[in-house]
Amino acid sequence: MKVGILGSGEVAKTLAGGFLQHGHEVMLGTRTPAKLADWATAHPKASIASFSEAASFGEVVVLAVKGTAAVDALRAAGTAALAGKPVIDVTNPIADAPPVNGVLRFFTTLEESLLERLQREFVDVRFVKAFNSVGHGGMVNPSFSGGKPTMFICGNDAAAKQLVTGILDQFGWGTADMGKAEAARAIEPLCMLWCIPGFLHNEWRHAFKLLT
Ligand SMILES: NC(=O)c1ccc[n+]([C@@H]2O[C@H](COP(=O)([O-])OP(=O)(O)OC[C@H]3O[C@@H](n4cnc5c(N)ncnc54)[C@H](OP(=O)(O)O)[C@@H]3O)[C@@H](O)[C@H]2O)c1
């Protein structure tokens, strides 16, 4: 597949590396291509472009920007370039305020997730929440002594979720589909839970698994 990745941070680079490793074509979009110069040299098969070029390139698009900038990045990508496409939303709505006793603060509420806000503005986009409940180091080919971890996903479009489930399968994840966009109200805060051992005890190597 052709994958357009909006972002230049650790998540964007990690997922880009994963997609390349699993045989996909990758274009990263950023406002500042110079930030990715070293990464691009190390990954000559990937291309670096603007948000709008990466969105146009992708058959599937990955949104991997700062949560507070998610709307702006999608606007810069352009509604026409994104219309009808599956967009993997990796963002977390982390506020620009410090954690309290290791608990991150969000700018959203339990009544409305960031994914729902994005879906409301970009109605034609087929958003799927995924990859937000693990640190970037564990996103691709995760290896844990407790076995294959679970990625919780949600979104309104069944075919888009099926496509993302296939990607997660390739990347070494089990997938738990939690339903429609509203389920992001529960999935996004998993990021808070995941980060607590990190902030309190500097433990950043773990992932969630759903036991049945
Ligand atoms: N770090 C992790 O381990 C992890 C794990 C799970 C989920 N997440 C979530 O994944 C997302 C990316 O995280 P990250 O740590 O890789 O990077 P980040 O530092 O949260 O975000 C960097 C990206 O945000 C973009 N950005 C910042 N301000 C912007 C603005 N005003 N307008 C447009 N774009 C803007 C930057 O664009 P430019 O490229 O143009 O500079 C850059 O691509 C976040 O939402 C984060 O919460 C992170």
The ligand as an SDF file (V2000), in Angstrom:
LIG
                    3D

 48 52  0  0  0  0  0  0  0  0999 V2000
    5.5390    9.3950   21.5930 N   0  0  0  0  0  0  0  0  0  0  0  0
    4.9000    8.2530   21.7830 C   0  0  0  0  0  0  0  0  0  0  0  0
    5.4890    7.2380   22.1890 O   0  0  0  0  0  0  0  0  0  0  0  0
    3.4190    8.1650   21.4690 C   0  0  0  0  0  0  0  0  0  0  0  0
    2.7360    6.9590   21.6200 C   0  0  0  0  0  0  0  0  0  0  0  0
    1.3820    6.8800   21.2580 C   0  0  0  0  0  0  0  0  0  0  0  0
    0.7420    8.0000   20.7430 C   0  0  0  0  0  0  0  0  0  0  0  0
    1.4380    9.1840   20.6370 N   0  0  0  0  0  0  0  0  0  0  0  0
    0.7520   10.3400   20.0630 C   0  0  0  0  0  0  0  0  0  0  0  0
    1.2020   10.4290   18.7160 O   0  0  0  0  0  0  0  0  0  0  0  0
    1.3000   11.7950   18.2990 C   0  0  0  0  0  0  0  0  0  0  0  0
    2.7250   12.0930   17.8010 C   0  0  0  0  0  0  0  0  0  0  0  0
    3.6100   11.9590   18.8860 O   0  0  0  0  0  0  0  0  0  0  0  0
    5.1910   12.2360   18.7080 P   0  0  0  0  0  0  0  0  0  0  0  0
    5.7590   12.0560   20.0800 O   0  0  0  0  0  0  0  0  0  0  0  0
    5.7360   11.4400   17.5840 O   0  0  0  0  0  0  0  0  0  0  0  0
    5.2890   13.7260   18.2180 O   0  0  0  0  0  0  0  0  0  0  0  0
    4.8000   15.1390   18.8240 P   0  0  0  0  0  0  0  0  0  0  0  0
    6.0010   15.8560   19.3390 O   0  0  0  0  0  0  0  0  0  0  0  0
    3.6420   14.9420   19.7480 O   0  0  0  0  0  0  0  0  0  0  0  0
    4.2810   15.8510   17.4970 O   0  0  0  0  0  0  0  0  0  0  0  0
    5.1630   16.2450   16.5070 C   0  0  0  0  0  0  0  0  0  0  0  0
    4.3880   16.5300   15.2640 C   0  0  0  0  0  0  0  0  0  0  0  0
    3.3370   17.4840   15.5310 O   0  0  0  0  0  0  0  0  0  0  0  0
    3.3290   18.4360   14.4870 C   0  0  0  0  0  0  0  0  0  0  0  0
    2.8670   19.7320   14.9620 N   0  0  0  0  0  0  0  0  0  0  0  0
    3.1740   20.3590   16.1270 C   0  0  0  0  0  0  0  0  0  0  0  0
    2.5730   21.5680   16.1800 N   0  0  0  0  0  0  0  0  0  0  0  0
    1.9010   21.7130   15.0080 C   0  0  0  0  0  0  0  0  0  0  0  0
    1.0660   22.7250   14.4560 C   0  0  0  0  0  0  0  0  0  0  0  0
    0.8120   23.8520   15.1340 N   0  0  0  0  0  0  0  0  0  0  0  0
    0.5030   22.5210   13.2490 N   0  0  0  0  0  0  0  0  0  0  0  0
    0.7380   21.3850   12.5520 C   0  0  0  0  0  0  0  0  0  0  0  0
    1.5260   20.3720   13.0200 N   0  0  0  0  0  0  0  0  0  0  0  0
    2.0890   20.5350   14.2340 C   0  0  0  0  0  0  0  0  0  0  0  0
    4.7830   18.5430   14.0480 C   0  0  0  0  0  0  0  0  0  0  0  0
    4.7650   19.0320   12.7390 O   0  0  0  0  0  0  0  0  0  0  0  0
    6.1040   19.3350   11.9040 P   0  0  0  0  0  0  0  0  0  0  0  0
    6.5270   18.0160   11.3720 O   0  0  0  0  0  0  0  0  0  0  0  0
    5.6520   20.2370   10.8480 O   0  0  0  0  0  0  0  0  0  0  0  0
    7.0820   19.9330   12.8770 O   0  0  0  0  0  0  0  0  0  0  0  0
    5.2570   17.1170   14.1700 C   0  0  0  0  0  0  0  0  0  0  0  0
    5.0210   16.3990   12.9800 O   0  0  0  0  0  0  0  0  0  0  0  0
    0.8780   12.6240   19.5220 C   0  0  0  0  0  0  0  0  0  0  0  0
   -0.4740   12.9540   19.3850 O   0  0  0  0  0  0  0  0  0  0  0  0
    1.0960   11.6830   20.6890 C   0  0  0  0  0  0  0  0  0  0  0  0
    0.2500   11.9630   21.7830 O   0  0  0  0  0  0  0  0  0  0  0  0
    2.7370    9.2930   20.9860 C   0  0  0  0  0  0  0  0  0  0  0  0
  1  2  1  0
  2  3  2  0
  2  4  1  0
  4  5  1  0
  4 48  2  0
  5  6  2  0
  6  7  1  0
  7  8  2  0
  8  9  1  0
  8 48  1  0
  9 10  1  0
  9 46  1  0
 10 11  1  0
 11 12  1  0
 11 44  1  0
 12 13  1  0
 13 14  1  0
 14 15  2  0
 14 16  1  0
 14 17  1  0
 17 18  1  0
 18 19  2  0
 18 20  1  0
 18 21  1  0
 21 22  1  0
 22 23  1  0
 23 24  1  0
 23 42  1  0
 24 25  1  0
 25 26  1  0
 25 36  1  0
 26 27  1  0
 26 35  1  0
 27 28  2  0
 28 29  1  0
 29 30  1  0
 29 35  2  0
 30 31  1  0
 30 32  2  0
 32 33  1  0
 33 34  2  0
 34 35  1  0
 36 37  1  0
 36 42  1  0
 37 38  1  0
 38 39  2  0
 38 40  1  0
 38 41  1  0
 42 43  1  0
 44 45  1  0
 44 46  1  0
 46 47  1  0
M  CHG  2   8   1  16  -1
M  END
$$$$
